[in-house]
Amino acid sequence: MADLTPMDQTIQSLANAVENADPMASKRIKQLLDNPNLSFNQMRYLEGLLLVLGESPGELEDAPDIDNDPEEYWEEY
């Protein structure tokens, strides 16, 4: 198994905090979401943790619904 980066370790500890119903988890997640060094996947994961806590993730966007139609994508966006 690969070693976890410090950011991955932080995210893993936040996931454990959510699982254990830590009251400070939401605040810590929101602070981490402000980090410009997060990858897209890490941001999505943290937003998912907020959803598990019943909180609004803020600017969460749905992926475009293209249904194998390239024109629909451009019409939506």
PQR file with spaces between the fields and no chain letter, atoms N, CA, C, O and H, PARSE charges and radii, in Angstrom:
ATOM       1  N    MET     1       0.841   -1.174    0.000 -0.4000 1.5000
ATOM       2  CA   MET     1       0.000    0.000    0.000 -0.0000 2.0000
ATOM       3  C    MET     1       0.892    1.246    0.000  0.5500 1.7000
ATOM       4  O    MET     1       1.894    1.302    0.714 -0.5500 1.4000
ATOM       5  N    ALA     2       0.525    2.224   -0.793 -0.4000 1.5000
ATOM       6  CA   ALA     2       1.317    3.446   -0.902 -0.0000 2.0000
ATOM       7  C    ALA     2       1.173    4.291    0.364  0.5500 1.7000
ATOM       8  O    ALA     2       0.141    4.277    1.036 -0.5500 1.4000
ATOM       9  H    ALA     2      -0.289    2.179   -1.373  0.4000 1.0000
ATOM      10  N    ASP     3       2.237    5.022    0.661 -0.4000 1.5000
ATOM      11  CA   ASP     3       2.183    5.935    1.797 -0.0000 2.0000
ATOM      12  C    ASP     3       1.235    7.082    1.477  0.5500 1.7000
ATOM      13  O    ASP     3       1.159    7.546    0.339 -0.5500 1.4000
ATOM      14  H    ASP     3       3.075    5.034    0.115  0.4000 1.0000
ATOM      15  N    LEU     4       0.519    7.529    2.495 -0.4000 1.5000
ATOM      16  CA   LEU     4      -0.400    8.641    2.310 -0.0000 2.0000
ATOM      17  C    LEU     4       0.350    9.965    2.401  0.5500 1.7000
ATOM      18  O    LEU     4       1.262   10.128    3.211 -0.5500 1.4000
ATOM      19  H    LEU     4       0.581    7.153    3.420  0.4000 1.0000
ATOM      20  N    THR     5      -0.057   10.908    1.549 -0.4000 1.5000
ATOM      21  CA   THR     5       0.509   12.249    1.634 -0.0000 2.0000
ATOM      22  C    THR     5      -0.064   12.929    2.879  0.5500 1.7000
ATOM      23  O    THR     5      -1.075   12.480    3.418 -0.5500 1.4000
ATOM      24  H    THR     5      -0.798   10.776    0.892  0.4000 1.0000
ATOM      25  N    PRO     6       0.572   14.002    3.337 -0.5600 1.5000
ATOM      26  CA   PRO     6       0.015   14.709    4.503  0.2800 2.0000
ATOM      27  C    PRO     6      -1.432   15.169    4.279  0.5500 1.7000
ATOM      28  O    PRO     6      -2.242   15.131    5.205 -0.5500 1.4000
ATOM      29  N    MET     7      -1.761   15.604    3.048 -0.4000 1.5000
ATOM      30  CA   MET     7      -3.135   16.029    2.755 -0.0000 2.0000
ATOM      31  C    MET     7      -4.089   14.845    2.847  0.5500 1.7000
ATOM      32  O    MET     7      -5.187   14.968    3.389 -0.5500 1.4000
ATOM      33  H    MET     7      -1.103   15.635    2.295  0.4000 1.0000
ATOM      34  N    ASP     8      -3.668   13.690    2.313 -0.4000 1.5000
ATOM      35  CA   ASP     8      -4.510   12.496    2.388 -0.0000 2.0000
ATOM      36  C    ASP     8      -4.714   12.064    3.838  0.5500 1.7000
ATOM      37  O    ASP     8      -5.801   11.620    4.209 -0.5500 1.4000
ATOM      38  H    ASP     8      -2.776   13.590    1.873  0.4000 1.0000
ATOM      39  N    GLN     9      -3.685   12.193    4.647 -0.4000 1.5000
ATOM      40  CA   GLN     9      -3.813   11.858    6.068 -0.0000 2.0000
ATOM      41  C    GLN     9      -4.805   12.790    6.752  0.5500 1.7000
ATOM      42  O    GLN     9      -5.595   12.353    7.589 -0.5500 1.4000
ATOM      43  H    GLN     9      -2.802   12.554    4.346  0.4000 1.0000
ATOM      44  N    THR    10      -4.767   14.067    6.400 -0.4000 1.5000
ATOM      45  CA   THR    10      -5.707   15.038    6.967 -0.0000 2.0000
ATOM      46  C    THR    10      -7.131   14.686    6.567  0.5500 1.7000
ATOM      47  O    THR    10      -8.040   14.708    7.397 -0.5500 1.4000
ATOM      48  H    THR    10      -4.126   14.422    5.720  0.4000 1.0000
ATOM      49  N    ILE    11      -7.323   14.362    5.300 -0.4000 1.5000
ATOM      50  CA   ILE    11      -8.655   14.013    4.817 -0.0000 2.0000
ATOM      51  C    ILE    11      -9.140   12.733    5.485  0.5500 1.7000
ATOM      52  O    ILE    11     -10.312   12.626    5.847 -0.5500 1.4000
ATOM      53  H    ILE    11      -6.585   14.344    4.626  0.4000 1.0000
ATOM      54  N    GLN    12      -8.257   11.774    5.649 -0.4000 1.5000
ATOM      55  CA   GLN    12      -8.629   10.536    6.317 -0.0000 2.0000
ATOM      56  C    GLN    12      -9.030   10.797    7.771  0.5500 1.7000
ATOM      57  O    GLN    12      -9.981   10.197    8.271 -0.5500 1.4000
ATOM      58  H    GLN    12      -7.305   11.860    5.356  0.4000 1.0000
ATOM      59  N    SER    13      -8.312   11.683    8.440 -0.4000 1.5000
ATOM      60  CA   SER    13      -8.666   11.998    9.827 -0.0000 2.0000
ATOM      61  C    SER    13     -10.012   12.717    9.886  0.5500 1.7000
ATOM      62  O    SER    13     -10.767   12.529   10.840 -0.5500 1.4000
ATOM      63  H    SER    13      -7.539   12.170    8.034  0.4000 1.0000
ATOM      64  N    LEU    14     -10.322   13.532    8.889 -0.4000 1.5000
ATOM      65  CA   LEU    14     -11.629   14.189    8.837 -0.0000 2.0000
ATOM      66  C    LEU    14     -12.738   13.179    8.581  0.5500 1.7000
ATOM      67  O    LEU    14     -13.825   13.299    9.146 -0.5500 1.4000
ATOM      68  H    LEU    14      -9.709   13.685    8.114  0.4000 1.0000
ATOM      69  N    ALA    15     -12.478   12.194    7.744 -0.4000 1.5000
ATOM      70  CA   ALA    15     -13.476   11.146    7.509 -0.0000 2.0000
ATOM      71  C    ALA    15     -13.751   10.386    8.808  0.5500 1.7000
ATOM      72  O    ALA    15     -14.898   10.059    9.113 -0.5500 1.4000
ATOM      73  H    ALA    15     -11.594   12.097    7.285  0.4000 1.0000
ATOM      74  N    ASN    16     -12.699   10.112    9.561 -0.4000 1.5000
ATOM      75  CA   ASN    16     -12.885    9.444   10.859 -0.0000 2.0000
ATOM      76  C    ASN    16     -13.656   10.335   11.820  0.5500 1.7000
ATOM      77  O    ASN    16     -14.481    9.844   12.591 -0.5500 1.4000
ATOM      78  H    ASN    16     -11.768   10.378    9.314  0.4000 1.0000
ATOM      79  N    ALA    17     -13.397   11.639   11.784 -0.4000 1.5000
ATOM      80  CA   ALA    17     -14.110   12.570   12.654 -0.0000 2.0000
ATOM      81  C    ALA    17     -15.602   12.593   12.309  0.5500 1.7000
ATOM      82  O    ALA    17     -16.448   12.644   13.203 -0.5500 1.4000
ATOM      83  H    ALA    17     -12.727   12.037   11.157  0.4000 1.0000
ATOM      84  N    VAL    18     -15.919   12.555   11.021 -0.4000 1.5000
ATOM      85  CA   VAL    18     -17.326   12.515   10.604 -0.0000 2.0000
ATOM      86  C    VAL    18     -17.961   11.219   11.088  0.5500 1.7000
ATOM      87  O    VAL    18     -19.075   11.224   11.611 -0.5500 1.4000
ATOM      88  H    VAL    18     -15.232   12.514   10.296  0.4000 1.0000
ATOM      89  N    GLU    19     -17.259   10.123   10.916 -0.4000 1.5000
ATOM      90  CA   GLU    19     -17.772    8.820   11.337 -0.0000 2.0000
ATOM      91  C    GLU    19     -18.031    8.784   12.842  0.5500 1.7000
ATOM      92  O    GLU    19     -18.973    8.136   13.297 -0.5500 1.4000
ATOM      93  H    GLU    19     -16.353   10.118   10.492  0.4000 1.0000
ATOM      94  N    ASN    20     -17.198    9.479   13.609 -0.4000 1.5000
ATOM      95  CA   ASN    20     -17.330    9.493   15.060 -0.0000 2.0000
ATOM      96  C    ASN    20     -18.169   10.665   15.572  0.5500 1.7000
ATOM      97  O    ASN    20     -18.213   10.923   16.775 -0.5500 1.4000
ATOM      98  H    ASN    20     -16.433   10.005   13.239  0.4000 1.0000
ATOM      99  N    ALA    21     -18.835   11.376   14.652 -0.4000 1.5000
ATOM     100  CA   ALA    21     -19.725   12.496   14.990 -0.0000 2.0000
ATOM     101  C    ALA    21     -19.020   13.596   15.780  0.5500 1.7000
ATOM     102  O    ALA    21     -19.582   14.141   16.731 -0.5500 1.4000
ATOM     103  H    ALA    21     -18.799   11.167   13.675  0.4000 1.0000
ATOM     104  N    ASP    22     -17.803   13.917   15.390 -0.4000 1.5000
ATOM     105  CA   ASP    22     -17.058   15.005   16.017 -0.0000 2.0000
ATOM     106  C    ASP    22     -17.754   16.327   15.678  0.5500 1.7000
ATOM     107  O    ASP    22     -17.951   16.626   14.500 -0.5500 1.4000
ATOM     108  H    ASP    22     -17.347   13.474   14.617  0.4000 1.0000
ATOM     109  N    PRO    23     -18.128   17.120   16.679 -0.5600 1.5000
ATOM     110  CA   PRO    23     -18.837   18.374   16.404  0.2800 2.0000
ATOM     111  C    PRO    23     -17.991   19.412   15.662  0.5500 1.7000
ATOM     112  O    PRO    23     -18.552   20.332   15.068 -0.5500 1.4000
ATOM     113  N    MET    24     -16.692   19.296   15.678 -0.4000 1.5000
ATOM     114  CA   MET    24     -15.822   20.244   14.992 -0.0000 2.0000
ATOM     115  C    MET    24     -15.495   19.813   13.555  0.5500 1.7000
ATOM     116  O    MET    24     -14.832   20.555   12.829 -0.5500 1.4000
ATOM     117  H    MET    24     -16.236   18.548   16.161  0.4000 1.0000
ATOM     118  N    ALA    25     -15.946   18.640   13.140 -0.4000 1.5000
ATOM     119  CA   ALA    25     -15.606   18.116   11.818 -0.0000 2.0000
ATOM     120  C    ALA    25     -16.049   19.054   10.703  0.5500 1.7000
ATOM     121  O    ALA    25     -15.284   19.321    9.777 -0.5500 1.4000
ATOM     122  H    ALA    25     -16.485   18.038   13.730  0.4000 1.0000
ATOM     123  N    SER    26     -17.258   19.547   10.784 -0.4000 1.5000
ATOM     124  CA   SER    26     -17.789   20.417    9.741 -0.0000 2.0000
ATOM     125  C    SER    26     -16.930   21.670    9.579  0.5500 1.7000
ATOM     126  O    SER    26     -16.597   22.053    8.458 -0.5500 1.4000
ATOM     127  H    SER    26     -17.879   19.329   11.537  0.4000 1.0000
ATOM     128  N    LYS    27     -16.579   22.297   10.670 -0.4000 1.5000
ATOM     129  CA   LYS    27     -15.766   23.520   10.617 -0.0000 2.0000
ATOM     130  C    LYS    27     -14.399   23.229   10.008  0.5500 1.7000
ATOM     131  O    LYS    27     -13.905   24.001    9.186 -0.5500 1.4000
ATOM     132  H    LYS    27     -16.849   21.986   11.581  0.4000 1.0000
ATOM     133  N    ARG    28     -13.789   22.117   10.408 -0.4000 1.5000
ATOM     134  CA   ARG    28     -12.469   21.754    9.877 -0.0000 2.0000
ATOM     135  C    ARG    28     -12.536   21.454    8.383  0.5500 1.7000
ATOM     136  O    ARG    28     -11.627   21.808    7.633 -0.5500 1.4000
ATOM     137  H    ARG    28     -14.190   21.490   11.075  0.4000 1.0000
ATOM     138  N    ILE    29     -13.619   20.796    7.952 -0.4000 1.5000
ATOM     139  CA   ILE    29     -13.777   20.478    6.533 -0.0000 2.0000
ATOM     140  C    ILE    29     -13.919   21.767    5.728  0.5500 1.7000
ATOM     141  O    ILE    29     -13.281   21.923    4.687 -0.5500 1.4000
ATOM     142  H    ILE    29     -14.358   20.508    8.562  0.4000 1.0000
ATOM     143  N    LYS    30     -14.749   22.685    6.205 -0.4000 1.5000
ATOM     144  CA   LYS    30     -14.952   23.949    5.484 -0.0000 2.0000
ATOM     145  C    LYS    30     -13.662   24.754    5.406  0.5500 1.7000
ATOM     146  O    LYS    30     -13.394   25.394    4.389 -0.5500 1.4000
ATOM     147  H    LYS    30     -15.267   22.558    7.050  0.4000 1.0000
ATOM     148  N    GLN    31     -12.869   24.728    6.455 -0.4000 1.5000
ATOM     149  CA   GLN    31     -11.580   25.424    6.416 -0.0000 2.0000
ATOM     150  C    GLN    31     -10.663   24.788    5.377  0.5500 1.7000
ATOM     151  O    GLN    31      -9.970   25.490    4.640 -0.5500 1.4000
ATOM     152  H    GLN    31     -13.086   24.208    7.281  0.4000 1.0000
ATOM     153  N    LEU    32     -10.660   23.471    5.322 -0.4000 1.5000
ATOM     154  CA   LEU    32      -9.796   22.775    4.362 -0.0000 2.0000
ATOM     155  C    LEU    32     -10.256   23.007    2.924  0.5500 1.7000
ATOM     156  O    LEU    32      -9.431   23.041    2.011 -0.5500 1.4000
ATOM     157  H    LEU    32     -11.223   22.901    5.921  0.4000 1.0000
ATOM     158  N    LEU    33     -11.556   23.166    2.715 -0.4000 1.5000
ATOM     159  CA   LEU    33     -12.061   23.414    1.364 -0.0000 2.0000
ATOM     160  C    LEU    33     -11.550   24.731    0.789  0.5500 1.7000
ATOM     161  O    LEU    33     -11.557   24.921   -0.428 -0.5500 1.4000
ATOM     162  H    LEU    33     -12.226   23.138    3.457  0.4000 1.0000
ATOM     163  N    ASP    34     -11.111   25.633    1.646 -0.4000 1.5000
ATOM     164  CA   ASP    34     -10.551   26.906    1.178 -0.0000 2.0000
ATOM     165  C    ASP    34      -9.110   26.767    0.682  0.5500 1.7000
ATOM     166  O    ASP    34      -8.544   27.714    0.137 -0.5500 1.4000
ATOM     167  H    ASP    34     -11.106   25.480    2.634  0.4000 1.0000
ATOM     168  N    ASN    35      -8.526   25.596    0.870 -0.4000 1.5000
ATOM     169  CA   ASN    35      -7.140   25.361    0.472 -0.0000 2.0000
ATOM     170  C    ASN    35      -7.048   25.270   -1.059  0.5500 1.7000
ATOM     171  O    ASN    35      -7.671   24.390   -1.652 -0.5500 1.4000
ATOM     172  H    ASN    35      -8.987   24.826    1.313  0.4000 1.0000
ATOM     173  N    PRO    36      -6.291   26.154   -1.705 -0.5600 1.5000
ATOM     174  CA   PRO    36      -6.192   26.131   -3.165  0.2800 2.0000
ATOM     175  C    PRO    36      -5.394   24.940   -3.705  0.5500 1.7000
ATOM     176  O    PRO    36      -5.394   24.703   -4.913 -0.5500 1.4000
ATOM     177  N    ASN    37      -4.728   24.202   -2.849 -0.4000 1.5000
ATOM     178  CA   ASN    37      -3.911   23.072   -3.308 -0.0000 2.0000
ATOM     179  C    ASN    37      -4.690   21.767   -3.386  0.5500 1.7000
ATOM     180  O    ASN    37      -4.124   20.738   -3.754 -0.5500 1.4000
ATOM     181  H    ASN    37      -4.728   24.395   -1.868  0.4000 1.0000
ATOM     182  N    LEU    38      -5.968   21.787   -3.051 -0.4000 1.5000
ATOM     183  CA   LEU    38      -6.772   20.570   -3.123 -0.0000 2.0000
ATOM     184  C    LEU    38      -7.017   20.178   -4.573  0.5500 1.7000
ATOM     185  O    LEU    38      -7.225   21.035   -5.432 -0.5500 1.4000
ATOM     186  H    LEU    38      -6.428   22.623   -2.752  0.4000 1.0000
ATOM     187  N    SER    39      -6.991   18.887   -4.834 -0.4000 1.5000
ATOM     188  CA   SER    39      -7.355   18.417   -6.169 -0.0000 2.0000
ATOM     189  C    SER    39      -8.885   18.390   -6.270  0.5500 1.7000
ATOM     190  O    SER    39      -9.587   18.491   -5.264 -0.5500 1.4000
ATOM     191  H    SER    39      -6.822   18.191   -4.136  0.4000 1.0000
ATOM     192  N    PHE    40      -9.375   18.254   -7.478 -0.4000 1.5000
ATOM     193  CA   PHE    40     -10.823   18.183   -7.702 -0.0000 2.0000
ATOM     194  C    PHE    40     -11.423   17.020   -6.913  0.5500 1.7000
ATOM     195  O    PHE    40     -12.468   17.165   -6.280 -0.5500 1.4000
ATOM     196  H    PHE    40      -8.804   18.172   -8.295  0.4000 1.0000
ATOM     197  N    ASN    41     -10.757   15.868   -6.955 -0.4000 1.5000
ATOM     198  CA   ASN    41     -11.271   14.689   -6.257 -0.0000 2.0000
ATOM     199  C    ASN    41     -11.306   14.897   -4.744  0.5500 1.7000
ATOM     200  O    ASN    41     -12.248   14.468   -4.078 -0.5500 1.4000
ATOM     201  H    ASN    41      -9.908   15.749   -7.470  0.4000 1.0000
ATOM     202  N    GLN    42     -10.293   15.546   -4.211 -0.4000 1.5000
ATOM     203  CA   GLN    42     -10.268   15.809   -2.770 -0.0000 2.0000
ATOM     204  C    GLN    42     -11.393   16.767   -2.382  0.5500 1.7000
ATOM     205  O    GLN    42     -12.029   16.591   -1.343 -0.5500 1.4000
ATOM     206  H    GLN    42      -9.528   15.895   -4.752  0.4000 1.0000
ATOM     207  N    MET    43     -11.636   17.775   -3.209 -0.4000 1.5000
ATOM     208  CA   MET    43     -12.722   18.710   -2.933 -0.0000 2.0000
ATOM     209  C    MET    43     -14.066   17.988   -2.947  0.5500 1.7000
ATOM     210  O    MET    43     -14.899   18.201   -2.067 -0.5500 1.4000
ATOM     211  H    MET    43     -11.119   17.918   -4.053  0.4000 1.0000
ATOM     212  N    ARG    44     -14.271   17.144   -3.935 -0.4000 1.5000
ATOM     213  CA   ARG    44     -15.527   16.386   -4.025 -0.0000 2.0000
ATOM     214  C    ARG    44     -15.705   15.484   -2.813  0.5500 1.7000
ATOM     215  O    ARG    44     -16.807   15.371   -2.276 -0.5500 1.4000
ATOM     216  H    ARG    44     -13.594   16.971   -4.650  0.4000 1.0000
ATOM     217  N    TYR    45     -14.632   14.846   -2.383 -0.4000 1.5000
ATOM     218  CA   TYR    45     -14.701   13.961   -1.222 -0.0000 2.0000
ATOM     219  C    TYR    45     -15.092   14.754    0.023  0.5500 1.7000
ATOM     220  O    TYR    45     -15.950   14.323    0.793 -0.5500 1.4000
ATOM     221  H    TYR    45     -13.736   14.939   -2.819  0.4000 1.0000
ATOM     222  N    LEU    46     -14.467   15.905    0.218 -0.4000 1.5000
ATOM     223  CA   LEU    46     -14.785   16.737    1.380 -0.0000 2.0000
ATOM     224  C    LEU    46     -16.222   17.247    1.309  0.5500 1.7000
ATOM     225  O    LEU    46     -16.907   17.318    2.329 -0.5500 1.4000
ATOM     226  H    LEU    46     -13.771   16.255   -0.407  0.4000 1.0000
ATOM     227  N    GLU    47     -16.678   17.600    0.112 -0.4000 1.5000
ATOM     228  CA   GLU    47     -18.066   18.022   -0.045 -0.0000 2.0000
ATOM     229  C    GLU    47     -19.013   16.880    0.307  0.5500 1.7000
ATOM     230  O    GLU    47     -20.072   17.102    0.893 -0.5500 1.4000
ATOM     231  H    GLU    47     -16.121   17.542   -0.717  0.4000 1.0000
ATOM     232  N    GLY    48     -18.629   15.660   -0.053 -0.4000 1.5000
ATOM     233  CA   GLY    48     -19.426   14.491    0.312 -0.0000 2.0000
ATOM     234  C    GLY    48     -19.491   14.290    1.818  0.5500 1.7000
ATOM     235  O    GLY    48     -20.529   13.906    2.357 -0.5500 1.4000
ATOM     236  H    GLY    48     -17.768   15.480   -0.529  0.4000 1.0000
ATOM     237  N    LEU    49     -18.374   14.552    2.495 -0.4000 1.5000
ATOM     238  CA   LEU    49     -18.379   14.452    3.960 -0.0000 2.0000
ATOM     239  C    LEU    49     -19.349   15.465    4.556  0.5500 1.7000
ATOM     240  O    LEU    49     -20.047   15.162    5.523 -0.5500 1.4000
ATOM     241  H    LEU    49     -17.531   14.863    2.058  0.4000 1.0000
ATOM     242  N    LEU    50     -19.394   16.662    3.987 -0.4000 1.5000
ATOM     243  CA   LEU    50     -20.353   17.659    4.462 -0.0000 2.0000
ATOM     244  C    LEU    50     -21.785   17.187    4.250  0.5500 1.7000
ATOM     245  O    LEU    50     -22.648   17.407    5.100 -0.5500 1.4000
ATOM     246  H    LEU    50     -18.826   16.908    3.202  0.4000 1.0000
ATOM     247  N    LEU    51     -22.038   16.537    3.111 -0.4000 1.5000
ATOM     248  CA   LEU    51     -23.374   16.010    2.851 -0.0000 2.0000
ATOM     249  C    LEU    51     -23.750   14.941    3.878  0.5500 1.7000
ATOM     250  O    LEU    51     -24.895   14.879    4.325 -0.5500 1.4000
ATOM     251  H    LEU    51     -21.337   16.359    2.421  0.4000 1.0000
ATOM     252  N    VAL    52     -22.790   14.108    4.244 -0.4000 1.5000
ATOM     253  CA   VAL    52     -23.040   13.079    5.260 -0.0000 2.0000
ATOM     254  C    VAL    52     -23.424   13.734    6.582  0.5500 1.7000
ATOM     255  O    VAL    52     -24.248   13.209    7.331 -0.5500 1.4000
ATOM     256  H    VAL    52     -21.860   14.159    3.880  0.4000 1.0000
ATOM     257  N    LEU    53     -22.818   14.886    6.859 -0.4000 1.5000
ATOM     258  CA   LEU    53     -23.129   15.611    8.091 -0.0000 2.0000
ATOM     259  C    LEU    53     -24.448   16.379    7.991  0.5500 1.7000
ATOM     260  O    LEU    53     -24.906   16.962    8.974 -0.5500 1.4000
ATOM     261  H    LEU    53     -22.148   15.312    6.251  0.4000 1.0000
ATOM     262  N    GLY    54     -25.059   16.377    6.798 -0.4000 1.5000
ATOM     263  CA   GLY    54     -26.314   17.096    6.612 -0.0000 2.0000
ATOM     264  C    GLY    54     -26.128   18.574    6.345  0.5500 1.7000
ATOM     265  O    GLY    54     -27.063   19.356    6.514 -0.5500 1.4000
ATOM     266  H    GLY    54     -24.687   15.903    6.000  0.4000 1.0000
ATOM     267  N    GLU    55     -24.949   18.965    5.935 -0.4000 1.5000
ATOM     268  CA   GLU    55     -24.633   20.372    5.671 -0.0000 2.0000
ATOM     269  C    GLU    55     -24.607   20.630    4.174  0.5500 1.7000
ATOM     270  O    GLU    55     -24.440   19.711    3.372 -0.5500 1.4000
ATOM     271  H    GLU    55     -24.189   18.330    5.798  0.4000 1.0000
ATOM     272  N    SER    56     -24.771   21.872    3.817 -0.4000 1.5000
ATOM     273  CA   SER    56     -24.678   22.268    2.420 -0.0000 2.0000
ATOM     274  C    SER    56     -23.214   22.431    2.048  0.5500 1.7000
ATOM     275  O    SER    56     -22.477   23.139    2.735 -0.5500 1.4000
ATOM     276  H    SER    56     -24.906   22.619    4.468  0.4000 1.0000
ATOM     277  N    PRO    57     -22.787   21.796    0.983 -0.5600 1.5000
ATOM     278  CA   PRO    57     -21.386   21.923    0.587  0.2800 2.0000
ATOM     279  C    PRO    57     -21.078   23.231   -0.119  0.5500 1.7000
ATOM     280  O    PRO    57     -19.917   23.499   -0.429 -0.5500 1.4000
ATOM     281  N    GLY    58     -22.070   24.038   -0.376 -0.4000 1.5000
ATOM     282  CA   GLY    58     -21.802   25.321   -1.011 -0.0000 2.0000
ATOM     283  C    GLY    58     -21.926   25.252   -2.514  0.5500 1.7000
ATOM     284  O    GLY    58     -23.035   25.160   -3.041 -0.5500 1.4000
ATOM     285  H    GLY    58     -23.012   23.820   -0.124  0.4000 1.0000
ATOM     286  N    GLU    59     -20.813   25.295   -3.210 -0.4000 1.5000
ATOM     287  CA   GLU    59     -20.822   25.424   -4.662 -0.0000 2.0000
ATOM     288  C    GLU    59     -20.778   24.089   -5.392  0.5500 1.7000
ATOM     289  O    GLU    59     -20.276   24.021   -6.514 -0.5500 1.4000
ATOM     290  H    GLU    59     -19.912   25.369   -2.782  0.4000 1.0000
ATOM     291  N    LEU    60     -21.283   23.041   -4.789 -0.4000 1.5000
ATOM     292  CA   LEU    60     -21.287   21.723   -5.425 -0.0000 2.0000
ATOM     293  C    LEU    60     -22.091   21.787   -6.720  0.5500 1.7000
ATOM     294  O    LEU    60     -23.229   22.258   -6.729 -0.5500 1.4000
ATOM     295  H    LEU    60     -21.691   23.095   -3.878  0.4000 1.0000
ATOM     296  N    GLU    61     -21.512   21.326   -7.779 -0.4000 1.5000
ATOM     297  CA   GLU    61     -22.179   21.350   -9.081 -0.0000 2.0000
ATOM     298  C    GLU    61     -22.413   19.931   -9.566  0.5500 1.7000
ATOM     299  O    GLU    61     -21.617   19.028   -9.307 -0.5500 1.4000
ATOM     300  H    GLU    61     -20.588   20.943   -7.772  0.4000 1.0000
ATOM     301  N    ASP    62     -23.518   19.752  -10.274 -0.4000 1.5000
ATOM     302  CA   ASP    62     -23.781   18.463  -10.904 -0.0000 2.0000
ATOM     303  C    ASP    62     -23.000   18.379  -12.205  0.5500 1.7000
ATOM     304  O    ASP    62     -22.807   19.373  -12.905 -0.5500 1.4000
ATOM     305  H    ASP    62     -24.164   20.486  -10.484  0.4000 1.0000
ATOM     306  N    ALA    63     -22.565   17.188  -12.504 -0.4000 1.5000
ATOM     307  CA   ALA    63     -21.889   16.982  -13.789 -0.0000 2.0000
ATOM     308  C    ALA    63     -22.904   17.161  -14.909  0.5500 1.7000
ATOM     309  O    ALA    63     -24.083   16.860  -14.719 -0.5500 1.4000
ATOM     310  H    ALA    63     -22.722   16.381  -11.936  0.4000 1.0000
ATOM     311  N    PRO    64     -22.476   17.642  -16.073 -0.5600 1.5000
ATOM     312  CA   PRO    64     -23.431   17.823  -17.169  0.2800 2.0000
ATOM     313  C    PRO    64     -24.041   16.491  -17.578  0.5500 1.7000
ATOM     314  O    PRO    64     -23.361   15.465  -17.610 -0.5500 1.4000
ATOM     315  N    ASP    65     -25.314   16.523  -17.885 -0.4000 1.5000
ATOM     316  CA   ASP    65     -26.035   15.338  -18.319 -0.0000 2.0000
ATOM     317  C    ASP    65     -26.006   15.313  -19.837  0.5500 1.7000
ATOM     318  O    ASP    65     -26.852   15.923  -20.490 -0.5500 1.4000
ATOM     319  H    ASP    65     -25.866   17.356  -17.858  0.4000 1.0000
ATOM     320  N    ILE    66     -25.028   14.604  -20.399 -0.4000 1.5000
ATOM     321  CA   ILE    66     -24.868   14.659  -21.853 -0.0000 2.0000
ATOM     322  C    ILE    66     -25.572   13.521  -22.582  0.5500 1.7000
ATOM     323  O    ILE    66     -25.874   13.659  -23.768 -0.5500 1.4000
ATOM     324  H    ILE    66     -24.341   14.109  -19.868  0.4000 1.0000
ATOM     325  N    ASP    67     -25.843   12.405  -21.918 -0.4000 1.5000
ATOM     326  CA   ASP    67     -26.542   11.280  -22.552 -0.0000 2.0000
ATOM     327  C    ASP    67     -26.043   10.971  -23.955  0.5500 1.7000
ATOM     328  O    ASP    67     -26.839   10.756  -24.869 -0.5500 1.4000
ATOM     329  H    ASP    67     -25.597   12.292  -20.955  0.4000 1.0000
ATOM     330  N    ASN    68     -24.727   10.950  -24.124 -0.4000 1.5000
ATOM     331  CA   ASN    68     -24.111   10.644  -25.415 -0.0000 2.0000
ATOM     332  C    ASN    68     -24.525   11.609  -26.516  0.5500 1.7000
ATOM     333  O    ASN    68     -24.500   11.247  -27.693 -0.5500 1.4000
ATOM     334  H    ASN    68     -24.080   11.125  -23.382  0.4000 1.0000
ATOM     335  N    ASP    69     -24.900   12.814  -26.160 -0.4000 1.5000
ATOM     336  CA   ASP    69     -25.288   13.825  -27.149 -0.0000 2.0000
ATOM     337  C    ASP    69     -24.386   15.043  -26.987  0.5500 1.7000
ATOM     338  O    ASP    69     -24.607   15.856  -26.089 -0.5500 1.4000
ATOM     339  H    ASP    69     -24.921   13.108  -25.205  0.4000 1.0000
ATOM     340  N    PRO    70     -23.369   15.183  -27.844 -0.5600 1.5000
ATOM     341  CA   PRO    70     -22.425   16.296  -27.688  0.2800 2.0000
ATOM     342  C    PRO    70     -23.089   17.664  -27.763  0.5500 1.7000
ATOM     343  O    PRO    70     -22.615   18.606  -27.128 -0.5500 1.4000
ATOM     344  N    GLU    71     -24.166   17.798  -28.517 -0.4000 1.5000
ATOM     345  CA   GLU    71     -24.834   19.090  -28.628 -0.0000 2.0000
ATOM     346  C    GLU    71     -25.491   19.490  -27.316  0.5500 1.7000
ATOM     347  O    GLU    71     -25.483   20.668  -26.958 -0.5500 1.4000
ATOM     348  H    GLU    71     -24.551   17.032  -29.033  0.4000 1.0000
ATOM     349  N    GLU    72     -26.054   18.538  -26.599 -0.4000 1.5000
ATOM     350  CA   GLU    72     -26.729   18.855  -25.338 -0.0000 2.0000
ATOM     351  C    GLU    72     -25.765   19.466  -24.343  0.5500 1.7000
ATOM     352  O    GLU    72     -26.127   20.392  -23.617 -0.5500 1.4000
ATOM     353  H    GLU    72     -26.060   17.581  -26.889  0.4000 1.0000
ATOM     354  N    TYR    73     -24.551   18.963  -24.300 -0.4000 1.5000
ATOM     355  CA   TYR    73     -23.560   19.523  -23.376 -0.0000 2.0000
ATOM     356  C    TYR    73     -23.375   21.010  -23.637  0.5500 1.7000
ATOM     357  O    TYR    73     -23.400   21.810  -22.702 -0.5500 1.4000
ATOM     358  H    TYR    73     -24.257   18.211  -24.890  0.4000 1.0000
ATOM     359  N    TRP    74     -23.192   21.382  -24.879 -0.4000 1.5000
ATOM     360  CA   TRP    74     -22.936   22.785  -25.206 -0.0000 2.0000
ATOM     361  C    TRP    74     -24.169   23.650  -25.001  0.5500 1.7000
ATOM     362  O    TRP    74     -24.047   24.841  -24.714 -0.5500 1.4000
ATOM     363  H    TRP    74     -23.172   20.732  -25.639  0.4000 1.0000
ATOM     364  N    GLU    75     -25.363   23.066  -25.144 -0.4000 1.5000
ATOM     365  CA   GLU    75     -26.585   23.825  -24.902 -0.0000 2.0000
ATOM     366  C    GLU    75     -26.762   24.109  -23.417  0.5500 1.7000
ATOM     367  O    GLU    75     -27.251   25.177  -23.047 -0.5500 1.4000
ATOM     368  H    GLU    75     -25.462   22.098  -25.377  0.4000 1.0000
ATOM     369  N    GLU    76     -26.369   23.161  -22.556 -0.4000 1.5000
ATOM     370  CA   GLU    76     -26.517   23.355  -21.115 -0.0000 2.0000
ATOM     371  C    GLU    76     -25.505   24.350  -20.576  0.5500 1.7000
ATOM     372  O    GLU    76     -25.808   25.097  -19.645 -0.5500 1.4000
ATOM     373  H    GLU    76     -25.972   22.294  -22.856  0.4000 1.0000
ATOM     374  N    TYR    77     -24.310   24.372  -21.145 -0.4000 1.5000
ATOM     375  CA   TYR    77     -23.251   25.208  -20.605 -0.0000 2.0000
ATOM     376  C    TYR    77     -22.784   26.151  -21.650  0.5500 1.7000
ATOM     377  O    TYR    77     -21.886   26.954  -21.400 -0.5500 1.4000
ATOM     378  H    TYR    77     -24.064   23.765  -21.902  0.4000 1.0000
